[in-house]
Amino acid sequence: MIDIIKQLQEANPSLGTTIIVLRADSRALSDPATLTPEAQTWIAEMAPDARLSQEKILLAPYPGAAPAERTVTVLAFSESRHLAAFATAWTADPIEDEDAA
């Protein structure tokens, strides 16, 4: 993952240093280029300066394989605390309400 972040920062320095690469199946994404309405609302309230973009990188499908160009979805933040809050809220499995169980 560090290699991916390094590639992204070198390819597009405007992303800054506080970025997260979202998996294609991220629950924060409607599609690879669009946040869900819920994630958009969260971003607007909690990290309004965050930017979503799609970037091209070279990525090997498995260790030892030849790298191939791949497009990844990146969310860039101006502050590390915003990235941490996003990761906590949107990349973990949702916790079921104990009262509902």
OpenMM code with the backbone's topology and positions (N, CA, C; nanometers):
from openmm import Vec3, app, unit

residues = "MET ILE ASP ILE ILE LYS GLN LEU GLN GLU ALA ASN PRO SER LEU GLY THR THR ILE ILE VAL LEU ARG ALA ASP SER ARG ALA LEU SER ASP PRO ALA THR LEU THR PRO GLU ALA GLN THR TRP ILE ALA GLU MET ALA PRO ASP ALA ARG LEU SER GLN GLU LYS ILE LEU LEU ALA PRO TYR PRO GLY ALA ALA PRO ALA GLU ARG THR VAL THR VAL LEU ALA PHE SER GLU SER ARG HIS LEU ALA ALA PHE ALA THR ALA TRP THR ALA ASP PRO ILE GLU ASP GLU ASP ALA ALA".split()
positions = [
    Vec3(0.0822, -0.1191, 0.0000),
    Vec3(0.0000, 0.0000, 0.0000),
    Vec3(0.0866, 0.1254, 0.0000),
    Vec3(0.1989, 0.1223, 0.0703),
    Vec3(0.2869, 0.2389, 0.0730),
    Vec3(0.3351, 0.2721, -0.0679),
    Vec3(0.3642, 0.1700, -0.1495),
    Vec3(0.4076, 0.1939, -0.2866),
    Vec3(0.2990, 0.2627, -0.3684),
    Vec3(0.1746, 0.2253, -0.3450),
    Vec3(0.0627, 0.2871, -0.4171),
    Vec3(0.0520, 0.4346, -0.3788),
    Vec3(0.0582, 0.4643, -0.2505),
    Vec3(0.0490, 0.6027, -0.2038),
    Vec3(0.1639, 0.6846, -0.2617),
    Vec3(0.2841, 0.6286, -0.2613),
    Vec3(0.4007, 0.6988, -0.3152),
    Vec3(0.3806, 0.7285, -0.4638),
    Vec3(0.3330, 0.6311, -0.5397),
    Vec3(0.3060, 0.6529, -0.6824),
    Vec3(0.2054, 0.7650, -0.7022),
    Vec3(0.0994, 0.7628, -0.6239),
    Vec3(-0.0048, 0.8645, -0.6372),
    Vec3(0.0491, 1.0032, -0.6074),
    Vec3(0.1272, 1.0151, -0.5018),
    Vec3(0.1819, 1.1448, -0.4640),
    Vec3(0.2807, 1.1962, -0.5681),
    Vec3(0.3580, 1.1070, -0.6291),
    Vec3(0.4515, 1.1484, -0.7336),
    Vec3(0.3777, 1.1863, -0.8618),
    Vec3(0.2730, 1.1114, -0.8959),
    Vec3(0.1980, 1.1373, -1.0190),
    Vec3(0.1116, 1.2633, -1.0089),
    Vec3(0.0608, 1.2899, -0.8889),
    Vec3(-0.0278, 1.4056, -0.8708),
    Vec3(0.0029, 1.4708, -0.7363),
    Vec3(0.1061, 1.5555, -0.7314),
    Vec3(0.1436, 1.6194, -0.6051),
    Vec3(0.0315, 1.7027, -0.5421),
    Vec3(-0.0651, 1.7458, -0.6203),
    Vec3(-0.1746, 1.8265, -0.5645),
    Vec3(-0.2627, 1.7473, -0.4682),
    Vec3(-0.2497, 1.6128, -0.4690),
    Vec3(-0.3267, 1.5317, -0.3746),
    Vec3(-0.2810, 1.5545, -0.2308),
    Vec3(-0.1559, 1.5939, -0.2155),
    Vec3(-0.1025, 1.6127, -0.0812),
    Vec3(-0.0571, 1.4814, -0.0210),
    Vec3(-0.0374, 1.4826, 0.1093),
    Vec3(0.0165, 1.3647, 0.1772),
    Vec3(-0.0876, 1.2870, 0.2559),
    Vec3(-0.2069, 1.3401, 0.2672),
    Vec3(-0.3100, 1.2770, 0.3490),
    Vec3(-0.4195, 1.2217, 0.2576),
    Vec3(-0.3951, 1.1001, 0.2063),
    Vec3(-0.4870, 1.0406, 0.1087),
    Vec3(-0.5204, 0.8972, 0.1471),
    Vec3(-0.6348, 0.8543, 0.0980),
    Vec3(-0.6774, 0.7160, 0.1164),
    Vec3(-0.7249, 0.6643, -0.0191),
    Vec3(-0.6879, 0.5419, -0.0519),
    Vec3(-0.7336, 0.4765, -0.1736),
    Vec3(-0.8535, 0.3915, -0.1352),
    Vec3(-0.9651, 0.4158, -0.2015),
    Vec3(-1.0878, 0.3426, -0.1701),
    Vec3(-1.0989, 0.2180, -0.2577),
    Vec3(-1.1345, 0.1083, -0.1957),
    Vec3(-1.1591, -0.0152, -0.2701),
    Vec3(-1.2832, 0.0024, -0.3557),
    Vec3(-1.2896, -0.0712, -0.4645),
    Vec3(-1.4045, -0.0634, -0.5547),
    Vec3(-1.5347, -0.0973, -0.4835),
    Vec3(-1.5277, -0.1833, -0.3812),
    Vec3(-1.6489, -0.2224, -0.3093),
    Vec3(-1.6718, -0.1399, -0.1821),
    Vec3(-1.6045, -0.0263, -0.1712),
    Vec3(-1.6223, 0.0595, -0.0538),
    Vec3(-1.7683, 0.1019, -0.0405),
    Vec3(-1.8207, 0.0958, 0.0808),
    Vec3(-1.9597, 0.1364, 0.1008),
    Vec3(-1.9769, 0.2872, 0.0913),
    Vec3(-1.8660, 0.3616, 0.0795),
    Vec3(-1.8725, 0.5066, 0.0616),
    Vec3(-1.8914, 0.5449, -0.0855),
    Vec3(-1.8788, 0.4469, -0.1761),
    Vec3(-1.8872, 0.4755, -0.3196),
    Vec3(-2.0158, 0.4228, -0.3822),
    Vec3(-2.0785, 0.5093, -0.4639),
    Vec3(-2.1907, 0.4648, -0.5477),
    Vec3(-2.1366, 0.3938, -0.6707),
    Vec3(-2.0284, 0.4497, -0.7248),
    Vec3(-1.9544, 0.3934, -0.8372),
    Vec3(-1.8115, 0.4436, -0.8219),
    Vec3(-1.7197, 0.3994, -0.9059),
    Vec3(-1.5797, 0.4378, -0.8826),
    Vec3(-1.5517, 0.5882, -0.8793),
    Vec3(-1.6391, 0.6694, -0.9346),
    Vec3(-1.6136, 0.8139, -0.9407),
    Vec3(-1.7081, 0.8967, -0.8544),
    Vec3(-1.7957, 0.8306, -0.7766),
    Vec3(-1.8989, 0.9040, -0.7046),
    Vec3(-1.9189, 0.8495, -0.5640),
    Vec3(-1.9181, 0.9401, -0.4677),
    Vec3(-1.9519, 0.9015, -0.3302),
    Vec3(-2.1020, 0.8792, -0.3185),
    Vec3(-2.1425, 0.7932, -0.2261),
    Vec3(-2.2850, 0.7764, -0.1979),
    Vec3(-2.3393, 0.9074, -0.1399),
    Vec3(-2.4691, 0.9302, -0.1471),
    Vec3(-2.5249, 1.0510, -0.0859),
    Vec3(-2.4905, 1.0623, 0.0628),
    Vec3(-2.4906, 0.9488, 0.1336),
    Vec3(-2.4573, 0.9507, 0.2769),
    Vec3(-2.3119, 0.9921, 0.2997),
    Vec3(-2.2223, 0.9394, 0.2180),
    Vec3(-2.0810, 0.9755, 0.2307),
    Vec3(-2.0587, 1.1211, 0.1908),
    Vec3(-2.1300, 1.1691, 0.0895),
    Vec3(-2.1204, 1.3097, 0.0500),
    Vec3(-2.1639, 1.4006, 0.1644),
    Vec3(-2.2717, 1.3642, 0.2317),
    Vec3(-2.3198, 1.4420, 0.3457),
    Vec3(-2.2173, 1.4408, 0.4575),
    Vec3(-2.1603, 1.3242, 0.4851),
    Vec3(-2.0590, 1.3137, 0.5898),
    Vec3(-1.9397, 1.4038, 0.5566),
    Vec3(-1.8910, 1.3962, 0.4330),
    Vec3(-1.7775, 1.4788, 0.3897),
    Vec3(-1.8115, 1.6267, 0.4045),
    Vec3(-1.9287, 1.6678, 0.3600),
    Vec3(-1.9679, 1.8089, 0.3682),
    Vec3(-1.9660, 1.8595, 0.5118),
    Vec3(-2.0059, 1.7745, 0.6060),
    Vec3(-2.0118, 1.8147, 0.7462),
    Vec3(-1.8775, 1.8007, 0.8180),
    Vec3(-1.8022, 1.6956, 0.7881),
    Vec3(-1.6840, 1.6611, 0.8676),
    Vec3(-1.5499, 1.6979, 0.8026),
    Vec3(-1.5467, 1.7031, 0.6705),
    Vec3(-1.4211, 1.7315, 0.5991),
    Vec3(-1.4523, 1.7989, 0.4660),
    Vec3(-1.5081, 1.9195, 0.4710),
    Vec3(-1.5581, 1.9834, 0.3487),
    Vec3(-1.4534, 2.0106, 0.2407),
    Vec3(-1.3266, 2.0090, 0.2763),
    Vec3(-1.2239, 2.0338, 0.1755),
    Vec3(-1.1693, 1.9055, 0.1129),
    Vec3(-1.2238, 1.7906, 0.1490),
    Vec3(-1.1787, 1.6637, 0.0910),
    Vec3(-1.2123, 1.6613, -0.0581),
    Vec3(-1.1250, 1.5940, -0.1352),
    Vec3(-1.1446, 1.5847, -0.2805),
    Vec3(-1.1395, 1.4393, -0.3246),
    Vec3(-1.2364, 1.4000, -0.4048),
    Vec3(-1.2408, 1.2660, -0.4634),
    Vec3(-1.1857, 1.2739, -0.6051),
    Vec3(-1.0976, 1.1817, -0.6400),
    Vec3(-1.0459, 1.1788, -0.7763),
    Vec3(-1.0141, 1.0362, -0.8165),
    Vec3(-1.0000, 1.0186, -0.9452),
    Vec3(-0.9551, 0.8900, -0.9975),
    Vec3(-0.8169, 0.9113, -1.0550),
    Vec3(-0.7250, 0.8228, -1.0195),
    Vec3(-0.5852, 0.8353, -1.0589),
    Vec3(-0.5378, 0.7037, -1.1184),
    Vec3(-0.4427, 0.7136, -1.2105),
    Vec3(-0.3842, 0.5943, -1.2728),
    Vec3(-0.2513, 0.5611, -1.2043),
    Vec3(-0.2343, 0.4326, -1.1759),
    Vec3(-0.1096, 0.3834, -1.1169),
    Vec3(-0.0723, 0.2525, -1.1851),
    Vec3(0.0506, 0.2093, -1.1626),
    Vec3(0.0937, 0.0767, -1.2074),
    Vec3(0.0844, -0.0159, -1.0880),
    Vec3(0.0141, -0.1260, -1.1047),
    Vec3(-0.0100, -0.2174, -0.9943),
    Vec3(-0.0007, -0.3614, -1.0435),
    Vec3(0.0777, -0.4409, -0.9739),
    Vec3(0.0880, -0.5835, -1.0062),
    Vec3(-0.0304, -0.6559, -0.9419),
    Vec3(-0.0943, -0.7450, -1.0149),
    Vec3(-0.2095, -0.8172, -0.9595),
    Vec3(-0.1711, -0.9121, -0.8455),
    Vec3(-0.0449, -0.9532, -0.8417),
    Vec3(0.0076, -1.0380, -0.7340),
    Vec3(0.1594, -1.0219, -0.7325),
    Vec3(0.2236, -1.0533, -0.6218),
    Vec3(0.3696, -1.0366, -0.6136),
    Vec3(0.4420, -1.1137, -0.7240),
    Vec3(0.5334, -1.0458, -0.7897),
    Vec3(0.6107, -1.1072, -0.8962),
    Vec3(0.5513, -1.0894, -1.0344),
    Vec3(0.4259, -1.0483, -1.0427),
    Vec3(0.3612, -1.0273, -1.1724),
    Vec3(0.4020, -0.8920, -1.2298),
    Vec3(0.3891, -0.8792, -1.3590),
    Vec3(0.4195, -0.7526, -1.4246),
    Vec3(0.3120, -0.6495, -1.3878),
    Vec3(0.3529, -0.5295, -1.3518),
    Vec3(0.2547, -0.4254, -1.3208),
    Vec3(0.1746, -0.3849, -1.4439),
    Vec3(0.0507, -0.3511, -1.4224),
    Vec3(-0.0374, -0.3029, -1.5281),
    Vec3(-0.1028, -0.1734, -1.4808),
    Vec3(-0.1353, -0.0880, -1.5764),
    Vec3(-0.2007, 0.0372, -1.5397),
    Vec3(-0.3403, 0.0088, -1.4864),
    Vec3(-0.3734, 0.0769, -1.3784),
    Vec3(-0.5028, 0.0578, -1.3148),
    Vec3(-0.5520, 0.1929, -1.2622),
    Vec3(-0.6797, 0.2157, -1.2686),
    Vec3(-0.7380, 0.3382, -1.2164),
    Vec3(-0.7908, 0.3108, -1.0770),
    Vec3(-0.7519, 0.3958, -0.9821),
    Vec3(-0.7977, 0.3824, -0.8441),
    Vec3(-0.8695, 0.5093, -0.8025),
    Vec3(-0.9583, 0.4956, -0.7050),
    Vec3(-1.0321, 0.6090, -0.6514),
    Vec3(-0.9627, 0.6564, -0.5253),
    Vec3(-0.9342, 0.7852, -0.5218),
    Vec3(-0.8571, 0.8446, -0.4136),
    Vec3(-0.9390, 0.9557, -0.3482),
    Vec3(-0.9351, 0.9591, -0.2164),
    Vec3(-0.9958, 1.0685, -0.1411),
    Vec3(-0.8819, 1.1391, -0.0689),
    Vec3(-0.8627, 1.2680, -0.1002),
    Vec3(-0.7539, 1.3473, -0.0427),
    Vec3(-0.8108, 1.4419, 0.0632),
    Vec3(-0.7420, 1.4496, 0.1751),
    Vec3(-0.7830, 1.5348, 0.2869),
    Vec3(-0.6743, 1.6374, 0.3163),
    Vec3(-0.7120, 1.7498, 0.3745),
    Vec3(-0.6126, 1.8506, 0.4117),
    Vec3(-0.5552, 1.8232, 0.5502),
    Vec3(-0.6265, 1.7441, 0.6292),
    Vec3(-0.5822, 1.7156, 0.7663),
    Vec3(-0.5908, 1.5661, 0.7945),
    Vec3(-0.4903, 1.5161, 0.8656),
    Vec3(-0.4882, 1.3734, 0.8966),
    Vec3(-0.6048, 1.3335, 0.9864),
    Vec3(-0.6516, 1.4222, 1.0708),
    Vec3(-0.7642, 1.3866, 1.1582),
    Vec3(-0.8913, 1.3646, 1.0766),
    Vec3(-0.9046, 1.4343, 0.9634),
    Vec3(-1.0206, 1.4118, 0.8770),
    Vec3(-1.0120, 1.2746, 0.8107),
    Vec3(-0.8915, 1.2384, 0.7653),
    Vec3(-0.8731, 1.1059, 0.7064),
    Vec3(-0.9030, 0.9980, 0.8101),
    Vec3(-0.8525, 1.0145, 0.9318),
    Vec3(-0.8752, 0.9152, 1.0371),
    Vec3(-1.0239, 0.9020, 1.0689),
    Vec3(-1.0939, 1.0146, 1.0752),
    Vec3(-1.2382, 1.0104, 1.1031),
    Vec3(-1.3128, 0.9415, 0.9891),
    Vec3(-1.2744, 0.9718, 0.8650),
    Vec3(-1.3379, 0.9070, 0.7504),
    Vec3(-1.3128, 0.7567, 0.7543),
    Vec3(-1.1885, 0.7180, 0.7757),
    Vec3(-1.1546, 0.5764, 0.7791),
    Vec3(-1.2327, 0.5040, 0.8878),
    Vec3(-1.2466, 0.5671, 1.0026),
    Vec3(-1.3219, 0.5060, 1.1122),
    Vec3(-1.4692, 0.4907, 1.0751),
    Vec3(-1.5251, 0.5940, 1.0140),
    Vec3(-1.6683, 0.5935, 0.9824),
    Vec3(-1.7032, 0.5102, 0.8593),
    Vec3(-1.6134, 0.5045, 0.7589),
    Vec3(-1.6520, 0.4488, 0.6302),
    Vec3(-1.5758, 0.3260, 0.5831),
    Vec3(-1.4666, 0.2893, 0.6481),
    Vec3(-1.3950, 0.1712, 0.5987),
    Vec3(-1.4101, 0.0512, 0.6902),
    Vec3(-1.4590, 0.0717, 0.8098),
    Vec3(-1.4843, -0.0406, 0.9006),
    Vec3(-1.6233, -0.0969, 0.8722),
    Vec3(-1.6449, -0.2203, 0.9132),
    Vec3(-1.7796, -0.2761, 0.9021),
    Vec3(-1.8704, -0.2001, 0.9968),
    Vec3(-1.9908, -0.1682, 0.9516),
    Vec3(-2.0821, -0.0964, 1.0410),
    Vec3(-2.1123, -0.1799, 1.1652),
    Vec3(-2.1185, -0.1132, 1.2787),
    Vec3(-2.1500, -0.1812, 1.4036),
    Vec3(-2.3002, -0.1777, 1.4227),
    Vec3(-2.3576, -0.2962, 1.4428),
    Vec3(-2.5021, -0.3034, 1.4628),
    Vec3(-2.5374, -0.2436, 1.5986),
    Vec3(-2.6490, -0.1766, 1.6027),
    Vec3(-2.6985, -0.1201, 1.7277),
    Vec3(-2.7320, -0.2352, 1.8207),
    Vec3(-2.6795, -0.2313, 1.9438),
    Vec3(-2.7021, -0.3414, 2.0386),
    Vec3(-2.8500, -0.3568, 2.0732),
    Vec3(-2.9250, -0.2467, 2.0709),
    Vec3(-3.0683, -0.2543, 2.0994),
    Vec3(-3.1441, -0.3295, 1.9906),
    Vec3(-3.0918, -0.3272, 1.8690),
    Vec3(-3.1591, -0.3945, 1.7574),
    Vec3(-3.1323, -0.5437, 1.7590),
    Vec3(-3.0292, -0.5869, 1.8287),
    Vec3(-2.9912, -0.7284, 1.8291),
    Vec3(-3.0828, -0.8124, 1.9129),
] * unit.nanometer
topology = app.Topology()
chain = topology.addChain("A")
for resn in residues:
    res = topology.addResidue(resn, chain)
    for name in ("N", "CA", "C"):
        topology.addAtom(name, app.Element.getBySymbol(name[0]), res)
